Amino acid sequence: QVQLVESGGGLVQPGGSLRLSCAASGSIFSIRTMGWYRQAPGKQRELVATISSAGGTNYADSVKGRFTISRDNAKNTVYLQMNNLKPEDTAVYYCNVRAIIPSDTWGQGTLVTVSS
């Protein structure tokens, strides 16, 4: 069984920064892509950013230039540095890990609230 432990969410003022972390543990074999998705109230879950095992990254247009995804393969951990946060970034952020086994695992979500 695989566990994803997310941390780093919270309340921040517009223009502020937060750093999310997601550590994978358990019976996981050969992690491929790690990523972050988010779901705002009343909206569908959407891609925020992904990073491949080789370090290639992909970002949603809405976060380009403000968010940075990174990973530590030795720790099976993915990070999301979020700068210049806006109220529209308010959402539950979910970590996602794709591996050979298991193929697709989701974290429990961490709430990010951007408000003055």
Buried (B, 14 or more C-beta within 10 A) or exposed (E): EBEBBBEBBEEBEEEBEBBBBBBBEEEBEEBEBBBBBBBBEEEEBEBBBBBBBEEEEBBBEEBEEBBBBBBEEEEBBBBBBBBEBBEEBBBBBBBBBBBEEBEEBBBEBBEBBBEE
